[in-house]
Amino acid sequence: MTDRPTRLIAAADALALACDALKFKEPISHVYNPLDYAREAHSEYLRRFARGPKKVIFLGMNPGPFGMVQTGVPFGEIAAVRDWMGITGGVTTPAAQTEKRPIEGFACPRSEVSGRRLWGLFAQRFGSADAFFAEHFVANYCPLAFFEGGRNATPDKLPAAEQAPLLAACDEHLRCLVKELEAEWLIGIGAWAEQRARIALAGLPVHFGRVLHPSPASPAANRGWAEAATRQMEAMGLWA
């Protein structure tokens, strides 16, 4: 029988194939799928940190341009992935790129602020990556990054006809992930991720919650995201 990470890698491959078959119209000019070109790095993330059951899965919306787009790891701020998690490579380049958002992998000089805040809090609270991942995991609902030229677009803004098959594939993958990891809690990072999780996981024995998204576009996050997220986790009884 295959082990849990192997099954999750197969599930990620299936999601990648389903997403690769989808078509998106203007104003979307480019679609990046890091499950394809950063498969090696993403697979290493699963092999290292998805070996055992998890009490809590944190769920983001989709890859950021200087995070998972570059590293293949959700909220994948390069320093956190490389130095804290110990994942250092396995990123190629997609066939079609926009010059305004090149794939530079671990050589990317930009910082993903959301990822820096998220993984920074976890590192501060738990110390080592192994200590955090003992009961926690981080995933993205949608694996695709969308660009309108150089501007980041999010899946919630896609036309309904384009959203429908994408959401169906992402729902199926999320159900697989939650079942494989035997998760007790699904915490949406932001309202949309929580909403999608409640729809996808309806009927499963999972508790739901939400923390503030760490995006620098959020004034509330800029006033002290780590403190706000910690209070929210404590209010749910998850972090004593």
N, C-alpha and C positions, 0 to 999 in steps of 0.2 A: 504494500500500500504506500502511495506517495505521502510525503510529509506535508505539513501545512504550508510552508513557504512555497513549495513546488506547485501546490494547487492554486495558491494565490497568484503566482507568476503566470500560470496558465489562464487564470481568470482575467488578469491584466492584458495578456496577449489577445484574448477574445474581445475584450472591450476595445482595444486598439484597432483590431480588424473591423469591428462594427462601426467605429467612428471614422475610419479611413474611407468607408463606403459612402459617407454622407456628403452632400453638396451644399454649399452656402453661397448665396448671391451677394452682390454689392449691397451695401457699402463694405462688406467684409472682403478684404483683398488677399489676406493670407491666413492660413490656419496651421498652427504648429501642434504636433502630437508628440510630446516627449516620451510617451510610452513606446514609440518607435525608435527615434534617434538617440534617446537616452535610456534605452531598455536595459543595458548592462548596469547602469547606476541604480535605476529603479529596482531591478531584480536584486541587487546587493542590499538595498534598503529592506526589502521584504525578507531576504534570507537572514539578515542580521537581527531584525527587530520584530518580525511577525511569527516567531517560533511558538509562542505560547498564547493561551487565552488572555484577553484584555478586559479590564473592568470598564474602561472608558475609551471610546474612539472620538477624537476631535475631527470635525469634517469642515473643510473649506469649500469654496465655490469652484474655482478652477485655477490653473497655474498663473503665477505672476511673471512678468517679462524678465525679471532679474533673479527669480527664484527657481521654481520647478522647470520653467522654460530652459534654464541654463544647466540645472543639476539633475533633473529627473526625480527629485525628492519634493514632496509637498511643502510649500512655504520654504523652499530650499535655499535660504540665505547661504552663500558659498562658504563663509567662515564656519558656520554652524555645521554644515554637512561635512566639510573637510576635516575640521579640527575637533569637533565635539563628537560626531558620529563615526568619523574615520573612513568616510566614503570619498574617494579621491579621483575617480575618472569614469570612463565608459560612456562618454558623450560624443556622438558624431554630429553631423549637420543634416537638416532636412533638405530635400531636393530644391524646394522653392522657399526662399527667404525674402523678407523685405530688408533692404539695406539700413533702414531706420531701426530695425530690431534684429541685429545679427546674433546667431548662436555662437557664443564664445566659450561655452562650457565653464570650467573652473578657472579659466583665464579672464572671465568677465570682470571688469573693474568696478561695476556698479553694485550697489547694495540693495537688497530687497528689504525695505523697512518693515513690512508686515512680518516677514520671516525672522528678521533680527529681533523684533519684539517678542514674537511667539516663542522661538527657541531660547531666547535670552531668559525669559521667565522660567521656562522648564529647567534650564541649566542652573539658574539661581536657586530654584526650589529643591531640585532633586540631586544636583551635583553632576553625576555621570549620566551619559545616555542610557546605559544599561539599567540604572535605577529608575529613570523615567519610563522606559519602555517595558519594564516589568509588569506594569498594569495599564499602560496607556499606549495609544497609537494615534498617528495623524494621517489623514487621507484627504484627497480632494474628490468631490462629487463628480465633477466633469474633468477629463484629462486634457481637454483641448484649450489652447490659447488662441484668441481671435484678435485680429488686427485690422483696423481701417487705416491703411497706410502705416504710419508709425504710432497710431493711437490705439491703446488697449480697449477692446470691447469685451463685454461680459455675456455669458450665455442667456441670462434672464432677459436681455434686450433683443434677442433674435426673434424673427417672425414666428408665429405659432406653428406654421407648417414645417419650419426648419427645427424648431424646438422639439416637436413631438417624437421623432425617431431618436434624437439625441437623448432626451430624458428617459425614454424606454430602455435604451442600452445602459445608461448610467444607473437607473433604478435597479436593473438586474444585477449589475456588478456590485452595487452597495449591499444588496441583500446577501450576495455571496460572501462579501467581506465580513459582514456582521455575524453571519452564521459560522463562518470558519473561525473567527476570533472569539466567538461565544461572548460577544460584548453585552454588558449589562446596561451601559449608558451610551447614548449618542449625543454629543454636544456640538451643536452647530456653531461654527465661527461666523457669526452674522446671521441675520434673520432668514435670508434666502436658503442657505444651507440647511438650517433647521427645518424650514418648511418642506424642502424636497425630501429630507430624511423621514419626516413624519408620513409623507405620502408613500415613499418607497417601502418603508418598513412596517406599514400598517398590518396589524395582526401578529407581529413578532413580539416576544416578551422583552421589550427594550424600553428603558426610561429615556425621556428626551429633555434636553436643556439647551441653553444658548449662552455664549459669551460674546462680549463686544468684539467686533472685528478690529484687528490692530492696524488697519490701513491709515496712512498719514492723511488721507482725505477726510478722515473722521475727526472733527474737533474734540469729541469726547475721548477718543483714543489718544489724541495729542496731549490731553491734560493728565495723563497717567494711566496708560493702558494696563500695565502689569498689575497695578493696585486694583483697578476696576475688575479685571478678569478674576483676580484672586478672590475678591469679595463675592463675585457671582458663583464661583466654584464652592466657596464656603457656605453660601446660602442654600445650595443644593445638597449640602452635607457630604460633599465629595472630598474636600480638602479640609482636614481638621485644623 
